[in-house]
Amino acid sequence: MLFKELGLLSKGHLVETDRSGMVAGYVGQTALKTKQLCDSAAGGILFIDEAYSLSQNQNDFGQEALETLLKIMEDRRDDMIVIVAGYPDDMNGFLRSNPGLESRFAKRIHFPDYSGEELHRIYEGYLRRASMKETNDALLKSSRLLTEAAASAGKGFGNGRFARNLFERTMERHASRISRSGQFDDSSLLTVEAPDIQEPG
């Protein structure tokens, strides 16, 4: 809503999508689907995640979606913001795939990967929201795993998603351990122990 308050957009709402929200399976349907999506974002912000997937296959309908998007961006440049996101190398290829893309996406922001400490804060945030706590051994283990993951991060590293996935796997293993142990007191139910945290591989 900030953009609306600043007078830059008439509505200021956010519409989030990815390739599946723009590309259809038959000739002519992709342009219509993309136009309908842009209509829903008119006056606001359209956020396209993993936008590079629209340009990776020159023989599918992704190019049709891009051409439709570029036309609408030009027509509505005064009342719609389009943000595209993805991994750096893939996005560089995406911007080079169509002559109109680089000029229309002139402002670029690179977000560095999270550090191990930042990933651990994200992981701890999930624990707090679930009213869970870690033993000291579990704390040391989760911190080590997330630090190692951040240090070895390569293309495709999930960043915050990695921390969320670790939390979800930990909750599954915790539930399984509690079920086997038969200990259903509050302390057991709300405490993560080191064996609950799965080593990678």
Secondary structure by P-SEA (a helix, b strand, c coil): cccccccccccbbbbbbccccccccccaaaaaaaaaaaaaaccbbbbbccccccccccccaaaaaaaaaaaaaaaacccbbbbbbccaaaaaaaaaccccccccccbbbbbccccaaaaaaaaaaaaaaacccccaaaaaaaaaaaaaaaaaccccccaaaaaaaaaaaaaaaaaaaaaaacccccccccccccccccccc
